[in-house]
Amino acid sequence: MERSVKLHGHWASLFVHRVQLALHLKGVKYEFIEEDLENKSSSLLLYNPVYKKVPVLVHGDCPVAESLVILRYVDDVWKDNPIMPVDDPYEHAMVSFWCHFVDNKLSKSFGAAIRTSGEEQAKAIEEFHQNLMFLEQKLAEKGSKFFGGEKIDMLDIVIGCGCHWFKAVEELSGLKLIDPNLFPHFLEWKQNFIESQEVKEVIPPFEKLTDYAKSIYKKILGHDNN
């Protein structure tokens, strides 16, 4: 008997979108359980007692938490349409490395850039640009549509599902976070990702996500009047 697949998440979470996109690329049917992040369900707290966050994938009676861990699990369980390199341990390791880089370096420098001001912000933006340049150079060297070649792979998923944040912050703050002259390959890649049919089929419209990100950014800055 085939085990059920359930995903506890929030409609606007980039981390949840990662899992949704991976499942969609592999053709895995699942039940989506929308969580109220202000009033989390007892099931979510039971399945992820350590972090108490979405996403949580429940495969049969086995819960798996944290988006990068879930993506690896999904790729291991459902072999069709792999999102990680097959039969190449080094390339496999490199994709894992860059995914952790996105979450541990790029995202943190981006967060620092939008939460600070003055000299501290200038320093954070410089660090963000330095981190983003690693990806720009990787795309330039690869010369392909996506990090995964001509199809979306795990690194594309990990970076792409948060792209709406860049636009939201630039529009609200006036900061020029991604200069087209400095990052032409990255911006081309971003557009390819957003316009991908697979992405459109599973992730909410980027305009809607950008509006949501703007509302969160206002709260971060303490400018929320609602």
C-alpha positions as CSV (number, residue, x, y, z in Angstrom):
1,M,0.0,0.0,0.0
2,E,1.4,3.4,-1.0
3,R,2.1,5.7,1.9
4,S,0.3,9.0,2.1
5,V,2.2,12.3,1.6
6,K,1.2,15.4,3.6
7,L,2.9,18.7,3.7
8,H,2.3,21.2,6.5
9,G,3.1,24.7,5.3
10,H,2.1,28.3,4.8
11,W,1.0,29.6,1.4
12,A,3.7,32.3,1.3
13,S,6.7,30.5,2.8
14,L,9.7,30.3,0.4
15,F,10.8,27.2,2.4
16,V,7.5,25.5,1.8
17,H,7.6,26.5,-1.9
18,R,10.9,24.6,-2.2
19,V,9.3,21.4,-1.1
20,Q,6.1,22.0,-3.2
21,L,8.2,22.6,-6.3
22,A,10.4,19.5,-5.8
23,L,7.3,17.3,-5.3
24,H,5.7,18.8,-8.4
25,L,8.8,18.2,-10.5
26,K,8.7,14.5,-9.4
27,G,5.0,14.1,-10.0
28,V,4.3,13.3,-6.3
29,K,0.7,13.8,-5.2
30,Y,0.4,15.2,-1.7
31,E,-2.1,16.8,0.7
32,F,-1.3,20.4,1.6
33,I,-2.2,21.4,5.1
34,E,-2.2,25.2,5.6
35,E,-0.8,26.3,8.9
36,D,-1.7,29.4,10.8
37,L,1.8,30.6,11.9
38,E,0.2,32.6,14.7
39,N,-1.7,29.6,16.0
40,K,0.2,26.5,14.9
41,S,-1.6,23.1,14.9
42,S,-0.9,20.4,17.4
43,S,0.1,18.2,14.6
44,L,2.9,20.6,13.5
45,L,4.2,21.0,17.0
46,L,4.1,17.2,17.4
47,Y,6.0,16.6,14.1
48,N,8.5,19.3,14.5
49,P,9.0,19.9,18.3
50,V,12.5,21.2,17.9
51,Y,12.0,24.1,15.6
52,K,8.2,24.3,15.5
53,K,8.3,25.6,12.0
54,V,7.0,24.8,8.5
55,P,7.6,23.0,6.3
56,V,7.1,19.5,7.6
57,L,6.6,16.6,5.2
58,V,4.8,13.6,6.6
59,H,5.4,10.4,4.5
60,G,3.1,7.8,6.0
61,D,3.8,8.1,9.7
62,C,7.3,9.5,9.2
63,P,7.7,13.3,9.6
64,V,10.7,15.1,8.1
65,A,11.4,18.8,8.9
66,E,13.7,21.6,7.5
67,S,13.5,22.3,3.8
68,L,17.0,21.2,2.7
69,V,16.6,18.0,4.6
70,I,13.2,17.4,3.0
71,L,14.5,18.1,-0.5
72,R,17.2,15.4,0.0
73,Y,14.6,13.0,1.4
74,V,12.3,13.6,-1.5
75,D,15.1,13.0,-4.0
76,D,16.1,9.8,-2.3
77,V,12.6,8.4,-2.0
78,W,11.2,9.3,-5.4
79,K,13.9,8.5,-8.0
80,D,12.2,9.9,-11.1
81,N,13.3,13.3,-12.3
82,P,16.2,13.7,-9.9
83,I,17.0,17.2,-8.6
84,M,20.5,16.2,-7.4
85,P,23.3,14.9,-9.7
86,V,23.1,11.1,-10.2
87,D,26.2,8.8,-10.0
88,D,28.6,11.8,-9.4
89,P,29.4,12.1,-5.7
90,Y,31.5,15.2,-6.2
91,E,28.8,17.1,-8.1
92,H,26.3,15.9,-5.5
93,A,28.5,17.4,-2.8
94,M,28.9,20.6,-4.7
95,V,25.2,21.2,-5.0
96,S,24.8,20.5,-1.3
97,F,27.6,23.0,-0.6
98,W,26.0,25.8,-2.6
99,C,22.6,25.1,-1.1
100,H,24.0,25.6,2.4
101,F,25.9,28.6,1.1
102,V,22.6,30.2,0.1
103,D,21.0,29.6,3.5
104,N,24.0,30.3,5.7
105,K,25.8,33.1,3.8
106,L,23.7,34.7,1.0
107,S,20.5,34.9,3.0
108,K,22.1,36.1,6.1
109,S,23.9,38.9,4.4
110,F,20.6,39.9,2.6
111,G,18.8,39.9,6.0
112,A,21.5,42.1,7.5
113,A,21.2,44.5,4.5
114,I,17.5,45.0,5.0
115,R,17.5,45.3,8.8
116,T,20.3,47.9,9.2
117,S,21.1,51.4,8.1
118,G,24.0,53.8,7.5
119,E,27.5,52.4,7.5
120,E,26.3,49.1,8.9
121,Q,23.9,48.7,6.0
122,A,26.5,49.7,3.4
123,K,28.8,47.0,4.8
124,A,26.0,44.4,4.7
125,I,25.2,45.2,1.1
126,E,28.8,44.9,0.1
127,E,28.9,41.5,1.8
128,F,25.7,40.5,0.0
129,H,27.1,41.5,-3.3
130,Q,30.3,39.5,-2.7
131,N,28.2,36.5,-1.9
132,L,26.0,36.9,-4.9
133,M,29.0,37.3,-7.2
134,F,29.9,33.7,-6.4
135,L,26.6,32.6,-8.0
136,E,27.0,35.1,-10.9
137,Q,30.4,33.6,-11.7
138,K,29.1,30.1,-11.4
139,L,26.3,30.8,-13.9
140,A,28.8,32.6,-16.3
141,E,31.1,29.5,-16.2
142,K,28.2,27.1,-16.7
143,G,26.6,29.0,-19.6
144,S,23.3,27.2,-19.1
145,K,19.7,28.2,-18.5
146,F,19.7,27.0,-14.9
147,F,22.3,25.9,-12.3
148,G,21.1,22.4,-13.1
149,G,21.8,22.8,-16.8
150,E,18.7,23.0,-19.0
151,K,16.4,21.8,-16.1
152,I,15.7,23.0,-12.6
153,D,17.8,21.3,-9.9
154,M,18.0,21.6,-6.2
155,L,20.1,24.7,-6.2
156,D,17.7,26.4,-8.5
157,I,14.9,25.5,-6.2
158,V,16.7,26.8,-3.1
159,I,17.6,30.1,-4.6
160,G,14.6,30.7,-6.8
161,C,11.8,30.3,-4.3
162,G,13.0,33.5,-2.5
163,C,13.5,35.7,-5.5
164,H,10.4,37.8,-4.8
165,W,12.1,39.2,-1.7
166,F,14.7,41.1,-3.8
167,K,12.1,42.9,-5.8
168,A,10.0,43.7,-2.7
169,V,12.9,45.3,-0.8
170,E,14.2,47.3,-3.8
171,E,10.7,48.7,-4.4
172,L,10.1,49.6,-0.8
173,S,13.5,50.8,0.3
174,G,14.9,52.2,-3.0
175,L,18.0,50.1,-2.4
176,K,19.7,48.8,-5.6
177,L,20.5,45.3,-4.4
178,I,21.1,43.7,-7.8
179,D,22.7,45.9,-10.4
180,P,22.1,44.5,-13.9
181,N,25.6,45.6,-15.0
182,L,27.2,43.5,-12.2
183,F,24.9,40.5,-12.2
184,P,23.5,40.0,-15.7
185,H,23.7,36.2,-15.6
186,F,21.9,36.0,-12.3
187,L,19.1,38.3,-13.4
188,E,18.7,36.3,-16.6
189,W,18.6,33.1,-14.5
190,K,16.0,34.6,-12.2
191,Q,13.7,35.5,-15.1
192,N,14.1,32.0,-16.5
193,F,13.1,30.5,-13.2
194,I,10.1,32.8,-12.7
195,E,8.9,32.1,-16.2
196,S,9.4,28.3,-16.0
197,Q,6.1,26.5,-16.5
198,E,6.8,24.1,-13.6
199,V,7.3,27.1,-11.3
200,K,4.1,28.8,-12.5
201,E,2.1,25.6,-11.9
202,V,3.0,25.3,-8.2
203,I,4.2,28.6,-6.8
204,P,1.8,31.6,-6.2
205,P,2.3,34.5,-8.7
206,F,5.4,36.4,-7.9
207,E,3.4,39.7,-7.8
208,K,1.3,38.3,-4.9
209,L,4.4,37.0,-3.1
210,T,6.1,40.3,-3.6
211,D,3.2,42.1,-2.0
212,Y,3.3,39.7,0.9
213,A,7.1,40.2,1.3
214,K,6.5,44.0,1.3
215,S,4.1,43.6,4.2
216,I,6.6,41.6,6.2
217,Y,9.4,44.1,5.4
218,K,7.3,46.9,6.7
219,K,6.9,45.0,10.0
220,I,10.7,44.4,10.1
221,L,11.2,48.1,9.8
222,G,8.4,48.9,12.3
223,H,6.4,50.8,9.6
224,D,3.3,48.6,9.7
225,N,0.3,50.7,10.3
226,N,-2.2,47.9,10.2
